[in-house]
């Protein structure tokens, strides 16, 4: 996982790379016998018919989407860690299911303040007084959350505290640019990789959009992929490979 926290919901970078690699190979009809994790490049793979290949793997995700998901997931993890570490918070949530919905994603500098205000809300408010049928705006006594147009809903019954956000945007160009930038960067660094043949695999895994649309754009550009012997790019349901 990304961190040792028992509330972590994001997998580690190496785990992401392994999932991207196996998905790409299977979709492109390659049959891995064994996969060995390493560095520079990321993996050595024994294929059934092609023998051993060496693969550099990367994840392409839009910058705005990455900020959204990383921030919200980290905030949720840290809030649950805070509840686990504080008996007062745990007691307050024993009979209430609380969900914070942020109208925007907090900046890096505001994330700690937003977390502090969430824990203060749980500890100090009469949760049973909140309307169970609708999201209620947070008062100005929680200035960072209020500035983010945050709302809360409290439902009777035990349950994990939740953090979500209504902020959302999608532009297929963002993910295409990200993948092209990764390919260029990996090509520059390829001289430092060992092993031949050298492949590159890119996974378009944007959780806020439709990566298949970005993959179609990427394929229409048909970018150069030298010095790699093969390029495979995957998205939700599609893949693109050259040569």
N, C-alpha and C positions, 0 to 999 in steps of 0.2 A: 504494500500500500504506500501511498505518498508520504504518510507519517505514521509513527507508532501509536497514535491515538486510537482507542477502541471505537471512537465515533467517526473515524476517517471513512469517507465514501469514495475518494478518488484513488485509483490505482497508481502504482509507481510508473515512472517514465519507461523503465526497461520492460515492464509488463505491457504497457501500451505498444511499444515497438514490437514485441513478440506477437501480440495479437494482430497488428497491422501486417507483419511479415507472413504469418500463417494464412491469414485471409487472402492476401495477394497471391501467394503461391497456389493455393487451392483453386481460386477463381481462374487463374491463368493456366490451370491444368498441369501444374507441376506436383510431384509427389515426394515430399520430404521424408527421408528415412530417419534423420536425426538433425537437431538444430543445436548449435553450441554458441552460447553467449560469450562475447569477447568485446574488445574495444578496438576501434580504428582498423577495419570496419566493425559494425555492431555484432554481426553473426557470421559463423561459418556453417553452411548447410550442406548436408549430403543428400543429393537428389537421386531418385531411383534410376533415371536414365542418363542424366547429365553429369553425374559425379559430384565433386565438391565445388561449391560456389561460395563467394564471399560477398556479403550484402551489407550495405549501409542503409539504415531505415530512419525515416523521419515522419512526424505528424504535421500535417498542414491544418491550421485552424485560423479563422479570421481574428484579427487583433481585438475587435470589439467583443466578439463572442467569447474569446479566451478570458478577457478581463471580467466579463459578466459571470461566467461559470466558475472560474477560479475564486473570485471574491465571494460569491454566494455560498459555494461549497465550503470554503474555509471559514466563513462566518458561522455557518450552521455547525460545523465541527467544533469550533471554539466555544460556541454557546452551549452545546451539549456537554463539552468538557467542563465548563464552568458549573453547570447544573450538577454534574456528577461529583464535583469537588466541594459543593456547598450544600449542607443539609437543609438550610433555610429555603434555598431555591427548590431543592428536590421536594420538600414538604409542600411548598406553594403549588407545585405542579402535580401533586399526588392525585388531585381530583379535577384537574383542568388540562385540557388539550389546547395549547396556545400556538397560534401561527402568526408570525410577523410577515407582512407583505410590503416590500419596499417599492416605491414608485420609481426609484432610480438606484443605480449601483453606487455604493459609497466609494470615494477615492481611497487610495492606500492610507493616506494620513487620517481619514475619518473612520476607518474600519474599527480601530480600537475603541474610539468614542461611541460608535454605534453599538458595539458589543456591550460596553459598560452601561449604556442606557437601556438595553434589553434586559440585562440582569437586574438593573435597578427597578425597572417596570415590574418584573416578576416578583421581586422581593417586597415592593412597597404598595402595589395597587391591590384593591379588592377585586380579584379576578371574577368573582361571581356577579359583580355589578355590570360587567360588560355584556352587550347584546350578543346573544348566541346566534342570531339570524343573519347578521351582516358584518362586514368589515367596518371597524370604527377608526377614524383618524386619531393618531396619537397627539396628545396635547403638547403645547409649546414648552412644557416643563422637560420635554425630551427633545432639545433643539436640533440635534443632528438628525434624528429619526424624522422629526417634523419637517425639516428642510428637504428630506428625501421623499416627502409625501407618503410617509409610511402609515400603514393601517394594521390593525390587529383584530383577530377574531378569537374568542375564547369559547370552547365547547366543554360541557361537563364530561367528566370521565378521564381516566389516566391515558396518557399518550405521550410520545416524544415531542418535544418542542420543535417547531419548524421555522425555517426562514426561506422565503421565496421573493421573487421580484417580478414586477410586471414590465420592466424595461426589456425591449426587444427590438432588434433590427436585423435585416438580412439583405445582403447585396452579393450575388454570386461572384462579382469581380474581386471582392476581398479575398476569398479563398483561392481563387485562381492566381492572384498576385502572390499570395503566400506560398503556394506550391512552386511557382516559377522562381521565386527568390530562394527557396530551399534548394532547388535543383542547381541553380547557379552557384550557391555557396558550397554545396557538396562537391561540385565539379572542381572548384578551386582547391578544396582540401584533399581531393582524391590522391594527389601525389604522395601524401603521407600515409595512405592506407597500404596494407600488405595483403597479398593473396591475389590470385587470378583464376578464373575470370571474376571481375568486380561488377556487381549489380547495384542498382539503387532502387529502393521501394519507398513510395510516399503514400501515406494514408490521409485522405481528406475526411476528417471526422468531426466537422463542425456540428455541435449539438443544437445550434439555434437556426440552422438553415437547411438547405437542400443540396448536399454535396454533389449529387448526381448532375445538377445543373452546372456547377463549377467544373466538374470533370469534363463535361461536353465542351465547355469553353477551352479548357486546357488542351483537349485532344485536337480541337480545330486549329490551335496555334502550332501544334506538332513541334515542340521545342527541341533544340539540340540537347543531347544527353551525353556526348563524349566528355570525359574519357571512359564512361561506364559502358560495359558490354551490353547491358540490358536495363531498361527502365520499365517499372510497373507502377501504376498509380491506381489506387482503389478509392471508391466512394461508398455510398449506401448499398447500392445493388449492382454497380457497374465497375468495370476496370478498363484500363488503357495500358497497352504494352508496346514497346518498340525495342529492337527491330522485330 
